[in-house]
Amino acid sequence: RMERELESLPTVREKLGQLVRLIFSESRGWLKANDAFEFRYKTEIAELAFQDTYADLIAHLIQEGMECGEFTPQPLELTARFVRGILSESIDMLKADPERAVEDETVQAILKLLE
């Protein structure tokens, strides 16, 4: 589903930025829908599902960006792990305050890493 939402965007930078915003939108909705008691038990499962769902798409976009010259060539696996780490830490901030807007800062950090 997300791939369809991204394919109309003209650059890989825009696709990756939009993917991050979509991830935050879904994460924020999930956090608001689950109360604190349930959250403690569901969070690990949700994080694993999140990682599985987006890991391949993130890696694909990074590779595509390197191949077309939008991103600096770097070791793909390590770079994808760094990007997922940035996302994970940013989502931890969101867990503490679901209303906090960290999307733009997260996109900027990821794009800075890939420059």
ABEGO torsion letter per residue (X at the ends): XAAAAAAABABAAAAAAAAAAAAAAAAAAAAAABBAAAAAAAAAAAAAAAAAAAAAAAAAAAAAAAAAGABBBBBAAAAAAAAAAAAAAAAAAAAABAABBAAAAAAAAAAAAAX
